[in-house]
Amino acid sequence: MDFDIVIVGAGLVGASFAMALRGGGLKLALVEAQAPAAVADDWDSRVYAISPGSAAFLQSMGVWKRLDRNRIGAVHEMHIHGDAASAQLRFSAYEVGVAELAAIVESRRLQSVLWQGLEFQHELELICPERCTALQLHEDAAELTLAGGRTLRARLVVAADGMHSWVREAAGIAAEVNAYGQMGLVANFACAQPHHNTAFQWFRSDGVLAYLPLPGQRMSMVWSTADAHAAELLALPAETLCARVAEAGKDALGELDLLSPALQFPLARLRAGRLAAPRIALIGDAGHVVHPLAGQGVNLGFGDARVLAGVLMQREQFRDPGEIRLLRRYERARAEDILALAWVTDGLQRLFATPGGVVAKLRNAGLNLTNALPVVKNLLIRRALG
Ligand SMILES: Cc1cc2nc3c(=O)[nH]c(=O)nc-3n(C[C@H](O)[C@H](O)[C@H](O)COP(=O)(O)OP(=O)(O)OC[C@H]3O[C@@H](n4cnc5c(N)ncnc54)[C@H](O)[C@@H]3O)c2cc1C
């Protein structure tokens, strides 16, 4: 056998999974289609709200401490507004007794630190740039053929190749996919007023707008909005876009100045029928994609990586890592978190996408009611903290 495990996809989830297996005596290969973009001084438009649970996972592998603290935004408060002026929900790190509710981290920098770690992992072969062209599943092994002609035999193939997972398709695992008909528009801004480490979110009739605090007087925007509206916003000159974003965010941070060009990402939800099949496991977006309104997609993927690595590292010494009973243990352990998050993000998205009337009154009353109930608030926030 060439390898115990071949991981396909070295995005944040695949790379963190490979690192979590370090020192486990498993022979690993990691196949990635393209090396990550180089780190630059400008502010990356693509940022992630990393939960304290995910930060602890990254810390356990020595990744977190290698990130530049001056480039990480801390979220101490969250202010969530409904589409009626009075409806709001507030969370504070102080109230729940944690240092911060989330950390805002640039994608390129996190990816780069993860890759640096992979280079020092002796039992790992990083194969990049390379693509897979064929997958054959046998009783005792999986065989992956690469575009360059090489064939890799492994006990287990882990799909970490994102939403359009080639491995998931090649293994014949069905997935339910629904496009939201929305784009996630992202951009960074300098703001005239300090954000005081507060993340803001507005559920608006034209979508969900979030301001995430970056260090200094800067913020990162994610505006999930209908395709046509996103196209209109993208086509605006920088000054007009800044004015529109400031107005949509009720001038919470005063005048805005664009720091990085706006980018858009199509939004969809996806749920694979299974996370485990003989000789195959799915992690990250290959197994589930949720709406970014809760900023939890990659956190859910880090959860998969941590749990699957735990199951594999703790197995009895000579047990086959591709054994289906072992993989089912991983699948069962992740089911509740994935279902709960998919349900909440999808439910909220639909609730606020329904125009006017009784539904509008109920959803805004719901925000205020949740805000007034410390027990419910604490339950919600504990879950989001991971
Ligand atoms: C606008 C927006 C904002 C978001 N904000 C947040 C947030 O604040 N917090 C959060 O937790 N989540 C957030 N998410 C979700 C998050 O981006 C994803 O959940 C996360 O990036 C998934 O990581 P992944 O490693 O599973 O997949 P990917 O990032 O898609 O990585 C897959 C990797 O596999 C490689 N690959 C693909 N096919 C092949 C192949 N055939 N062979 C070899 N390699 C292959 C790709 O090159 C890539 O490197 C957001 C999403 C969007 C759209």
PDBQT file of the ligand as one rigid body, heavy atoms in Angstrom, charges set to zero:
ROOT
HETATM    1  C1  LIG A 401     -18.874  35.134   1.095  1.00  0.00    +0.000 C 
HETATM    2  C2  LIG A 401     -18.508  34.036   2.055  1.00  0.00    +0.000 A 
HETATM    3  C3  LIG A 401     -18.126  34.349   3.358  1.00  0.00    +0.000 A 
HETATM    4  C4  LIG A 401     -17.793  33.331   4.263  1.00  0.00    +0.000 A 
HETATM    5  N1  LIG A 401     -17.448  33.669   5.538  1.00  0.00    +0.000 NA
HETATM    6  C5  LIG A 401     -17.191  32.702   6.438  1.00  0.00    +0.000 A 
HETATM    7  C6  LIG A 401     -16.863  33.023   7.802  1.00  0.00    +0.000 A 
HETATM    8  O1  LIG A 401     -16.797  34.194   8.199  1.00  0.00    +0.000 OA
HETATM    9  N2  LIG A 401     -16.620  31.996   8.674  1.00  0.00    +0.000 N 
HETATM   10  C7  LIG A 401     -16.710  30.694   8.284  1.00  0.00    +0.000 A 
HETATM   11  O2  LIG A 401     -16.534  29.808   9.127  1.00  0.00    +0.000 OA
HETATM   12  N3  LIG A 401     -17.002  30.367   7.001  1.00  0.00    +0.000 NA
HETATM   13  C8  LIG A 401     -17.240  31.313   6.072  1.00  0.00    +0.000 A 
HETATM   14  N4  LIG A 401     -17.530  30.980   4.790  1.00  0.00    +0.000 N 
HETATM   15  C9  LIG A 401     -17.522  29.566   4.381  1.00  0.00    +0.000 C 
HETATM   16  C10 LIG A 401     -16.098  29.113   4.002  1.00  0.00    +0.000 C 
HETATM   17  O3  LIG A 401     -15.599  29.958   2.980  1.00  0.00    +0.000 OA
HETATM   18  C11 LIG A 401     -16.072  27.672   3.518  1.00  0.00    +0.000 C 
HETATM   19  O4  LIG A 401     -16.852  26.876   4.366  1.00  0.00    +0.000 OA
HETATM   20  C12 LIG A 401     -14.635  27.141   3.501  1.00  0.00    +0.000 C 
HETATM   21  O5  LIG A 401     -13.810  27.933   2.682  1.00  0.00    +0.000 OA
HETATM   22  C13 LIG A 401     -14.597  25.698   3.014  1.00  0.00    +0.000 C 
HETATM   23  O6  LIG A 401     -13.267  25.229   3.068  1.00  0.00    +0.000 OA
HETATM   24  P1  LIG A 401     -12.879  23.838   2.402  1.00  0.00    +0.000 P 
HETATM   25  O7  LIG A 401     -11.414  23.670   2.667  1.00  0.00    +0.000 OA
HETATM   26  O8  LIG A 401     -13.821  22.775   2.810  1.00  0.00    +0.000 OA
HETATM   27  O9  LIG A 401     -13.137  24.036   0.841  1.00  0.00    +0.000 OA
HETATM   28  P2  LIG A 401     -12.399  24.987  -0.198  1.00  0.00    +0.000 P 
HETATM   29  O10 LIG A 401     -11.972  26.253   0.414  1.00  0.00    +0.000 OA
HETATM   30  O11 LIG A 401     -13.314  25.068  -1.391  1.00  0.00    +0.000 OA
HETATM   31  O12 LIG A 401     -11.068  24.194  -0.590  1.00  0.00    +0.000 OA
HETATM   32  C14 LIG A 401     -11.086  23.094  -1.469  1.00  0.00    +0.000 C 
HETATM   33  C15 LIG A 401      -9.673  22.878  -1.998  1.00  0.00    +0.000 C 
HETATM   34  O13 LIG A 401      -9.675  21.720  -2.836  1.00  0.00    +0.000 OA
HETATM   35  C16 LIG A 401      -8.952  21.995  -4.029  1.00  0.00    +0.000 C 
HETATM   36  N5  LIG A 401      -9.530  21.117  -5.061  1.00  0.00    +0.000 N 
HETATM   37  C17 LIG A 401     -10.761  21.178  -5.588  1.00  0.00    +0.000 A 
HETATM   38  N6  LIG A 401     -10.944  20.173  -6.479  1.00  0.00    +0.000 NA
HETATM   39  C18 LIG A 401      -9.770  19.476  -6.500  1.00  0.00    +0.000 A 
HETATM   40  C19 LIG A 401      -9.340  18.314  -7.213  1.00  0.00    +0.000 A 
HETATM   41  N7  LIG A 401     -10.138  17.674  -8.073  1.00  0.00    +0.000 N 
HETATM   42  N8  LIG A 401      -8.084  17.877  -6.992  1.00  0.00    +0.000 NA
HETATM   43  C20 LIG A 401      -7.252  18.511  -6.114  1.00  0.00    +0.000 A 
HETATM   44  N9  LIG A 401      -7.636  19.596  -5.408  1.00  0.00    +0.000 NA
HETATM   45  C21 LIG A 401      -8.871  20.070  -5.604  1.00  0.00    +0.000 A 
HETATM   46  C22 LIG A 401      -9.178  23.482  -4.297  1.00  0.00    +0.000 C 
HETATM   47  O14 LIG A 401      -8.147  24.024  -5.082  1.00  0.00    +0.000 OA
HETATM   48  C23 LIG A 401      -9.154  24.033  -2.859  1.00  0.00    +0.000 C 
HETATM   49  O15 LIG A 401      -7.861  24.379  -2.436  1.00  0.00    +0.000 OA
HETATM   50  C24 LIG A 401     -17.860  31.978   3.857  1.00  0.00    +0.000 A 
HETATM   51  C25 LIG A 401     -18.236  31.651   2.542  1.00  0.00    +0.000 A 
HETATM   52  C26 LIG A 401     -18.562  32.671   1.640  1.00  0.00    +0.000 A 
HETATM   53  C27 LIG A 401     -18.978  32.302   0.243  1.00  0.00    +0.000 C 
ENDROOT
TORSDOF 0
